[in-house]
Amino acid sequence: MEIINRRQRMMSVARKLRREENRTIGFVPTMGALHSGHLSLIHEARAMCDVVVVSVFVNPAQFGPAEDFSSYPRDLTRDAALLAEYNVDYVFAPTVEEIYPSGFSTYVTVEGLSNQLEGASRPEHFRGVTTIVAILLSVVKPDFAFFGQKDAQQAILIKRMVRDLAFSAEIVVPPIVREESGLAMSSRNNYLNDDQRKAAAVLNRALSKAREAYEEGEHSAARLIEIVRVTIGKEPLARMDYVSVNDAETLEKLEKIDDRPALVSLAVFIGSTRLIDNVVLGKATKHDVAGAKA
């Protein structure tokens, strides 16, 4: 396994793999602090591709002024050791200066999809996400790029960006990986103490109740939202940020779930830690693939 810090070196390696060796590249972008959710994406990439590249980069552009950029967990030595165990071929771990050199002034925004749900609570967040992903896709030039379903809105935006800007990568979105309690795997789970971690299971419990109601015939978005709110409200350590029912592709807010897949998503504070989760109703595929392969 080679750890690469410089953009030009990563581009050179990717060029050789694709043009000279005709090997398919699978790419998993991360901010480090790796957990089983990341490893499941790597497992998918390993199964589908000849070469696996994982990036480790805590992206300052997607953190707001009051968010946890400075305290976000960083341990490249631990992450690299874990990635070596999973037979990753290359780790791209650039510095901030390598990605955003002096005078950097170009950003990518997906209009319409970026300012709702997570975007409403975290202004400028998705501009940072789509910008860094555009840079990484340009540098690594993967055949397939893997993103977790836990960050559902992020995956939807990236699919749209890839389509609109004609990136060659296909976007693969495997299912959410959960802890035994049902809590979605996240690097921010490390901020929770034992009591908070137990309380955080209420996110999945609330979504599961909404899914059960839907499967029993409840298709009203307002009533499904109320089921989630009531369930979250019963947990003293939880404070609701939002819950919403949207079209799973366009993020159009829905009043009723029809034959289109619907995304039920929420953000909840457990103590000072903000967690997100979601469930897709009316869809039963193993994972989603979007984009156009060159």
N, C-alpha and C positions, 0 to 999 in steps of 0.2 A: 504494500500500500504506500502510495506517495502523497505527502501533504504538500499542497501547492498554495503559496501565498500571493503570487503575482498574477494579475489578469492576463498578461501576454503569454505567460507559461501555460496557463490553463487553456487558452485559445489554441496554442500550438499543439498541445496534447490532443485536444478534441479534433482538430483538423486532421492530424495524422490518423487517429482512430477511425474517422469517418471516410476519409479519402483514400488513404493508403492501405488500411487494413480492412475496410468495409465492415466494421463492427458496429452494432447498435449500442447506443448510449442511453442508459436510464439515469435520471437525475432526481435527487431528493433534496430540496432546499430546506435547511433548518436554521434555527438560531441557537443550536447547541442545547445543553442541558437535556441530553437525549433520554427518552423513555420508551416504553413498549409501543406506543403509538408510532413514533418515528421508525422503530425497528420493523414494524409491520409493513411500512411503506418500502423500506429497504428490502425486505423479503419479497415483496411484489416485484420490485425493480430487478432483483437478482433472478427471479423466475422468468421474467419477460425479456431481459436484455443481456448482451454479451459483456458489457462493461457498466459498472455502477459508480457514479460520482455523487458525493454528498457534500453540500456546502454547509459551513458553520460560520454564520455571520449574524451578529446582533445588530439589526438595522436601525440606526437612530432616526431615520426618516419616518418610521411608522409609530413612534412614541410621541405622545403629547407632552407638554411642559410639566405637567404634574404626574406623569406616569413613571414607571419603574425602570427606565433605561439604565440608570447608574447601578441599580441593585439587581438587575436581571442576572440570573446565575450564569457564570462563565467558567468552564473547566475543560479546555481543549485537550489536555492530557488524558483526562478520563474519557472524553468523547472519542478521541482517536483510538484508544485502547479497545473500546467497545466496537467501533466501526471495523477495526482489524479482525475482531472475532467474527464479524458478519461478512467477511470477505469483500469488503468495499475496496475498489481499485484505487480511487483517488478521492482525497478530501481537499476541497477548495476552501481555504480559511483566510481570506484577505483581511487586511486592515481597513478601517474606515477611510483612510486617505487613499487607498488603492481603488476603492469603489467610488468615492466622492472626492475626486481631486480638487485642488484649489480652483475656484471659478466655476464649479459645477452649477448648472442652472437649468437643466432639462428634466422635466417631470412628466409622468404618464398618468392621466386621469381617465377613468371610465365614467363618462357622464351618465347621470341618472341612477346608476346602481350603487354609487359610492356614498351617497348622502343619506341613506336610510339605515334602519336597524343599527348595526355596529357603527356605521358612518355617522348617524345622528348623535350617538353617545361619544364618539371619538373622532372629532373633526380632523381632517388631513390624514387620518390613519391609512385609509386605502390608497391615497396618492402615494404614500411611502411604500406600501406593499406592492402596488403594480409597477412602480418605478424600479424597485430592487429586483423584482421577478423579471422584468423586461431586460435589465442589465445581465442578470444571471443566464437567462435563456440565450442572449446574444453571445455571451462568453462561452458557455458550455455547449451550446447547440445540440441539445439532446434529441433523441428520437421520441422518448417518452419522459414526461415529468410528473411526479407523484405528489399529490396534496391530500391532506386528511379531510374527511367529511365533517369533523368537529368544527372546523372553520368553514362552514358551508358558504357563507356569503363571499368569503375570500375566493373559494374555488369557483363560484359563479362568475365573479369579476375576472378572474384569470382566464377562464374559458372565453369570455367575451373579448378580452384584450387579445388573446391568441388568434381568435377568429378575425377581429377587425384589423389587426396589424400584420396578419399573414405570417405569424411565426410558424416554423415547420414542426414544432413539437406537438405530440398528442398529450392531452392532459388526462391523467388517470386519478380517480378519486375513490379509493377503497373505503369500506365502512369504518365507523368509529371504533376504536379499541378502548375498552373500559376496564376499570378496576373491579375487583370482586363485588364491591358494593354497588356498582353501576356507574360510579363517577367516571366521566370521560377523562382519559389520560391527557395531562397538560403539564407543562413545566411549572406553571403557576400553582399547581397542587402542592409544590414544595413549601409554599408560604403558609399552608394551613397547619394548625396544631391538631392534636388527636381529636378533640371535640369538634373542631371545625370540619375536619375531614369526614367525620361521621355525618355531620349536618349537611355537608355538600352533596350527599347521595340524594337529597331531596330534588335536585334538578332532574335527574333521570327518572325519579319516581313520578314527578309531575308530568313529564313528557309521556311516560308509559301509561298513565291514567288517560291522557288525551288520546293516545293511540288506541287504547281499549275502547274508549267511547266512540271513536271514529269507526272502529271495526264492528261496533254494535249498532251503527247506523246514524250516529250524530255527525252531521256534516256542516253545521253552523260554526263559522269561525269564532263568533262572539262567545258561544257556549263552550267551545274547546279552550279558548283563552281563559274563561272564567274557571274552568276546571284546573288549569295550571296555576292561576293566581291563588285559588283557595288552598291548593296543596302546598305551595310555597309559603303561604301565610301561616301555615300551621307549624313551621319550623322557626323557633325564636331567633336563631343565629342568622337567618336568611333575610335579605332585603332585596326586593325585586327592582331591577332596572327597567327591563321591558320584556314583553312576550308578544309575539306577532305571528300571524298566519299569512304566508305569501306564496305566490307561484314559485315553484322550485327552479325555474329557469329565468324568468324575467323579474322576479321579486315584486311583481304587482301584488298589492294588498288584496286579499280575498275576503269576501263576505261569506261565501259558501264554497266548500270543496266539491268540485265536480269530477270530471274525468282527468283533469290535469294533476300531475304530482304537486303536492303542497308541502311547503317547508314550515314546520312549526319550530320557531327558534326563540331562545330566551337568554337573557343575561341577568345574573344574580350576584349580589355581594354576599360573601360569607366572611363576616368581619370586614376587614379592609380589602380583601382579595376578590376581584371581579372574575367570575367564571362564566363561560358560555357553553351551550349545548343545543342540540336540535334533534328532530326526528322528521323524516320524510314520509308522508302518508300517500298511499296510492301508488307505491312504486316498490318493486321487489327484486331489482337487479342486484347482482353481487357487487359490482362497482361500475362507476360511470367513466366513459372515455369520450373526450371531445377534442376537436382540433383537426388539423389536416397535416398528414405526414408527407414530407417531401419525398 
